[in-house]
Amino acid sequence: MAEAHQAVAFSFAITHDGLEVDFDHEILVDIWHSGIRSWYKRAWATWHDMRAVIFPLKPYTLILYILGILLMRFLGWDASWGMIDTMEQHLPLEYLSPPTFVCFSCILYAVFAWVASVLFVRLSLRLLFKYHGWMYEAHRKVSLATRIWSAIVYVLKGKNPRLCSYQGSLPRLPVPKLRDTLTRFLRSVRPLTSDERWNKLRAHAAEFENGIGKKLQRYLWLKSWWASNYVSDWWEEFVYLRGRSPLMVNSNFYGLDCLFVHPTKIQAARAANHVHAMFRFRRSISQQQVQPTIVQNLVPLCSWQFERMFNTTRLPGLETDHLRHLRDSMHIAVYHKGRFFKLPCYKRNKLLSPVDLEALFTRIIEDKSEPMKGEEHLAALTAGERSVWARARQMYFYKGLNKASLDVIEKAAFFVALDDEEHDYDPADSTKLDAYALSMLAGDGYKRWFDKSFTYIVLKNGRVGLNIEHSWYTMFCRLLL
């Protein structure tokens, strides 16, 4: 793997002339800007989370509540039904002047009324979203109950929601009755089993229902009250992360470029524009500027998985893998002709322009250096059996340069593969599209880092594609292509 120059911000030494201190001003400035960026992102994340929590109300509505309560109080109207007078009698603030005490009581009640309004709207939406009757009705034959329900939802759900605005309003996933679960199971396996096997399954189902099934059902019900979705963590672990088979064709999936649009055939230019757009999209996610997915413009879907789209890597384990998600990452890992590169995408906390990124990609493409020993096929470890990759990682990547190099890849925002081959769509030859798709899916088995949340692939003729690790998300190709 290509080595980077090592540098330290400062060093000191004791000599006969005294203490000598040597420092690198540019590195210290970069460290300062990195800290500022970290605190800036945390502050903005807190602000956006607060806006999502109070949605559909806006932050400025708190000021309107306070001004309205104060105005009605001074006009002699009691909008609190005696609560403000009760607070004035019981709050131990005798050292305040009477006008100040009245203002404080009104502000306290306004905050209470505002919080109560937020909770009421969110609870109302959660109850309304539990209604599923609209799913089973024809488009032009909507019942009166569904019309009334949709009108109330439309009024309460607000306008211009942010990405996580409805997360607190989504209902919990209901736990089906044990008998219903067993009935669905038997119904689903009936076409696949013989009569003899079917009778045995029915007997086992009856035994399970009258035995350990009742106890497990109670545990499941308890978890449903503790977690909003009692399935998601188990699904992620047992369906994906505990699988020991290779990710390359058994789990990961791919996405293709728009076949009828080809903006440029310059590989570096296409890579630079897409990488710049991806980082801007990541910023939109962190600032919750992306619109949530809303069915029929009424019912929102969960947006939690967007958080792990970037800065995420699947780490192999002997028995089960786990996902590592970082709060931030300012670089990408690039693979070209058997060599790995670390490409910083920010300078002084500012995202590099597409022109600057194109220049960096051009330098990588024009670099004539040879891969180091074992570097070219390193990514094949992520394409093989998970336990084999886990043992190799523990044995060869636990310290030194190997660990530092692996961290560069795993801590990158995402992985970019600059392929030295060309694929395209030809209506007269379907085999070309098959070869294009195969390249996105497998990449010769060693040109994709299959553990990253996604690998962005740029072919020599400017065509692009994606290889997506499946455990963290399912369908997001349309968001990036």
MIDRENLO-628947 format. One record per residue (C-alpha): residue in one letter; y, x, z. Coordinates in steps of 0.02 Angstrom, whole numbers, padded with zeros to 5 digits, always signed. Layout:
N
AYXZ...
//
This chain:
481
M+00000+00000+00000A+00172+00067-00044E+00249+00150+00108A+00427+00113+00164H+00546+00243+00233Q+00546+00246+00422A+00714+00241+00511V+00779+00222+00686A+00945+00152+00741F+00984+00294+00860S+00907+00446+00943F+00963+00572+01073A+00916+00747+01123I+00962+00863+01267T+01022+01035+01209H+01112+01184+01287D+01275+01105+01234G+01235+00941+01323L+01174+00771+01266E+01177+00741+01079V+01169+00562+01016D+01132+00523+00834F+01144+00345+00769D+01139+00256+00603H+01288+00139+00591E+01216+00036+00447I+01053+00000+00540L+01148-00050+00697V+01254-00169+00592D+01095-00244+00517I+01021-00268+00691W+01183-00352+00748H+01183-00471+00599S+00999-00509+00624G+01033-00562+00804I+01181-00668+00751R+01074-00751+00618S+00938-00790+00745W+01057-00872+00869Y+01147-00963+00728K+00984-01038+00666R+00934-01090+00842A+01101-01175+00872W+01093-01269+00708A+00911-01316+00737T+00959-01391+00906W+01102-01486+00826H+00994-01555+00685D+00855-01602+00807M+00982-01698+00912R+01045-01790+00758A+00866-01836+00713V+00829-01898+00889I+00977-02019+00894F+00957-02083+00715P+01004-02212+00650L+01154-02192+00765K+01275-02051+00727P+01345-01926+00854Y+01521-01995+00833T+01462-02167+00891L+01458-02099+01069I+01646-02073+01059L+01666-02250+00992Y+01563-02318+01137I+01672-02224+01263L+01837-02278+01183G+01777-02458+01170I+01724-02469+01352L+01886-02388+01411L+01991-02505+01304M+01902-02661+01365R+01915-02601+01545F+02102-02576+01535L+02122-02745+01448G+02032-02827+01593W+01869-02864+01503D+01711-02812+01593A+01580-02771+01461S+01462-02698+01591W+01425-02860+01686G+01480-02780+01848M+01390-02613+01829I+01552-02512+01820D+01614-02593+01982T+01446-02554+02064M+01459-02370+02011E+01637-02361+02079Q+01572-02422+02248H+01423-02306+02263L+01469-02144+02173P+01521-02011+02303L+01678-01956+02212E+01813-02003+02337Y+01914-01844+02298L+01957-01913+02125S+02113-02015+02098P+02082-02201+02064P+02127-02192+01877T+02017-02038+01853F+01876-02121+01949V+01886-02276+01839C+01884-02170+01680F+01735-02071+01743S+01638-02232+01783C+01677-02304+01612I+01622-02144+01524L+01461-02139+01625Y+01422-02320+01582A+01465-02291+01397V+01342-02145+01390F+01210-02254+01474A+01241-02396+01350W+01236-02276+01202V+01070-02198+01256A+01000-02373+01286S+01052-02423+01110V+00965-02272+01035L+00805-02309+01131F+00811-02493+01086V+00828-02460+00899R+00690-02328+00898L+00571-02438+00999S+00609-02585+00885L+00571-02481+00731R+00409-02419+00807L+00353-02597+00838L+00407-02652+00664F+00317-02508+00579K+00154-02568+00655Y+00156-02716+00536H+00039-02685+00388G+00038-02855+00306W+00151-02796+00164M+00013-02677+00105Y-00105-02819+00059E+00017-02933-00033A+00049-02942-00219H+00216-02873-00277R+00287-03041-00332K+00198-03147-00201V+00274-03090-00038S+00252-03201+00115L+00397-03265+00220A+00341-03156+00367T+00349-03000+00260R+00520-03048+00193I+00589-03070+00369W+00507-02908+00426S+00578-02809+00279A+00753-02879+00310I+00750-02825+00493V+00681-02653+00450Y+00813-02630+00316V+00952-02667+00441L+00883-02557+00582K+00820-02406+00484G+00996-02347+00440K+01056-02251+00289N+01044-02070+00233P+00902-02019+00350R+00865-01836+00380L+00693-01758+00363C+00636-01794+00542S+00746-01944+00579Y+00598-02064+00595Q+00476-01949+00685G+00509-02031+00854S+00498-02205+00779L+00326-02187+00699P+00191-02287+00788R+00040-02203+00865L-00118-02198+00763P-00223-02342+00830V-00400-02311+00890P-00523-02429+00803K-00656-02516+00904L-00819-02423+00920R-00917-02562+00835D-00796-02566+00689T-00813-02378+00667L-01003-02388+00664T-00999-02536+00545R-00890-02440+00422F-01002-02288+00436L-01160-02386+00400R-01076-02476+00256S-01019-02313+00177V-01189-02225+00185R-01294-02376+00131P-01285-02339-00057L-01335-02158-00025T-01490-02185+00082S-01663-02257+00063D-01722-02408+00161E-01820-02300+00282R-01673-02185+00313W-01557-02336+00327N-01662-02414+00465K-01661-02250+00562L-01472-02237+00548R-01452-02415+00611A-01561-02376+00761H-01463-02217+00797A-01298-02312+00781A-01357-02446+00904E-01414-02311+01026F-01248-02221+01010E-01149-02381+01035N-01241-02425+01196G-01248-02247+01262I-01134-02096+01248G-01022-02185+01121K-00936-02288+01256K-00888-02133+01354L-00825-02042+01199Q-00726-02196+01149R-00636-02193+01317Y-00593-02009+01292L-00528-02048+01119W-00422-02191+01186L-00351-02075+01320K-00304-01944+01191S-00220-02074+01082W-00098-02107+01225W-00067-01922+01251A-00045-01875+01067S+00042-01979+00934N-00099-01939+00812Y-00268-01909+00892V-00346-01854+00726S-00229-01722+00651D-00271-01572+00761W-00459-01605+00752W-00449-01634+00565E-00356-01471+00538E-00477-01371+00645F-00647-01444+00601V-00616-01488+00418Y-00518-01331+00371L-00500-01192+00499R-00682-01187+00554G-00746-01177+00377R-00826-01006+00346S-00842-01021+00157P-00716-00934+00041L-00547-01017+00021M-00527-00972-00162V-00624-01116-00240N-00680-01217-00089S-00513-01255-00007N-00358-01188-00095F-00286-01285-00241Y-00162-01244-00378G-00010-01312-00468L+00048-01279-00646D+00219-01258-00726C+00299-01399-00824L+00204-01382-00986F+00339-01444-01104V+00486-01348-01031H+00498-01159-01043P+00674-01102-00986T+00646-00916-01013K+00510-00793-01059I+00587-00655-00952Q+00469-00632-00805A+00596-00557-00685A+00726-00692-00722R+00604-00835-00694A+00542-00756-00532A+00719-00726-00467N+00780-00903-00500H+00628-00984-00422V+00628-00870-00269H+00813-00906-00242A+00782-01093-00259M+00636-01084-00137F+00741-01001-00003R+00876-01133-00028F+00744-01267-00011R+00681-01183+00150R+00858-01191+00217S+00865-01376+00172I+00706-01403+00272S+00770-01308+00424Q+00932-01408+00418Q+00835-01569+00387Q+00932-01607+00229V+00775-01659+00135Q+00747-01845+00124P+00587-01906+00210T+00454-01990+00106I+00480-02178+00123V+00357-02304+00051Q+00437-02454-00036N+00604-02391+00034L+00552-02465+00202V+00410-02371+00288P+00432-02183+00319L+00288-02058+00322C+00268-01914+00444S+00368-01759+00396W+00297-01639+00524Q+00199-01533+00398F+00357-01481+00306E+00392-01361+00450R+00246-01248+00401M+00282-01239+00216F+00362-01067+00234N+00333-00919+00351T+00152-00973+00379T-00012-00878+00363R-00192-00923+00398L-00269-00786+00505P-00459-00762+00495G-00572-00773+00647L-00757-00747+00677E-00787-00931+00718T-00623-01017+00675D-00459-00970+00593H-00287-01012+00658L-00117-01035+00580R+00028-00921+00624H+00200-00993+00592L+00358-00891+00616R+00529-00962+00652D+00608-00857+00515S+00570-00724+00385M+00694-00632+00276H+00577-00551+00151I+00437-00591+00030A+00281-00493-00015V+00261-00454-00201Y+00103-00400-00294H+00115-00315-00463K-00015-00210-00554G-00117-00175-00398R+00032-00129-00287F+00112-00222-00142F+00299-00222-00114K+00410-00287+00026L+00562-00370-00053P+00708-00410+00066C+00797-00568+00007Y+00946-00566+00125K+01089-00444+00150R+01205-00465+00298N+01129-00638+00329K+01170-00695+00152L+01037-00743+00026L+01038-00628-00124S+01097-00707-00286P+00976-00737-00430V+01057-00591-00522D+01024-00472-00377L+00846-00536-00358E+00815-00515-00544A+00871-00334-00532L+00748-00304-00390F+00605-00388-00482T+00646-00285-00636R+00633-00125-00534I+00462-00180-00472I+00401-00223-00648E+00465-00058-00719D+00393+00045-00577K+00260+00162-00647S+00181+00217-00483E-00006+00201-00463P-00089+00094-00328M-00149+00184-00173K-00335+00198-00140G-00405+00025-00100E-00237-00061-00127E-00271-00147-00293H-00415-00257-00233L-00357-00279-00053A-00321-00465-00073A-00504-00494-00119L-00537-00493+00069T-00443-00659+00082A-00552-00731-00057G-00719-00697+00026E-00814-00764+00175R-00699-00793+00322S-00809-00706+00450V-00823-00551+00340W-00633-00545+00321A-00612-00569+00510R-00728-00422+00550A-00643-00311+00421R-00473-00358+00492Q-00526-00314+00669M-00605-00150+00614Y-00480-00081+00489F-00313-00170+00517Y-00289-00168+00705K-00171-00017+00716G-00070+00110+00620L-00008+00098+00442N-00139-00030+00393K-00081-00151+00529A+00103-00123+00486S+00068-00153+00302L-00033-00310+00337D+00107-00376+00448V+00228-00360+00302I+00120-00479+00202E+00076-00601+00341K+00254-00612+00406A+00330-00640+00235A+00412-00805+00193F+00285-00824+00051F+00186-00718-00071V+00236-00682-00251A+00114-00621-00384L+00188-00546-00543D+00040-00555-00663D+00027-00439-00812E-00054-00570-00922E+00005-00721-01022H-00055-00901-01023D+00021-01055-01102Y-00015-01233-01157D-00075-01261-01334P-00111-01441-01387A-00228-01376-01523D-00332-01268-01405S-00381-01343-01237T-00466-01181-01182K-00294-01100-01160L-00246-01229-01029D-00414-01203-00943A-00381-01015-00936Y-00206-01049-00869A-00274-01160-00730L-00412-01036-00687S-00284-00898-00669M-00183-01003-00546L-00338-01049-00447A-00425-00880-00437G-00320-00741-00512D-00470-00627-00541G-00511-00646-00356Y-00388-00513-00296K-00215-00556-00365R-00178-00697-00242W-00158-00684-00054F-00259-00841-00018D-00211-00843+00168K-00025-00870+00138S+00041-01048+00142F+00068-01029-00044T+00068-00893-00176Y+00201-00909-00310I+00134-00840-00475V+00242-00781-00621L+00154-00734-00783K+00216-00603-00905N+00282-00736-01025G+00382-00825-00890R+00258-00963-00851V+00238-01000-00665G+00115-01083-00549L+00060-01099-00368N-00094-01066-00265I-00086-01166-00103E-00183-01143+00057H-00247-01317+00102S-00254-01325+00292W-00068-01341+00327Y-00024-01470+00195T-00093-01567+00048M+00027-01624-00087F+00190-01527-00101C+00179-01447-00273R+00307-01568-00342L+00433-01505-00215L+00425-01325-00277L+00392-01343-00464
//
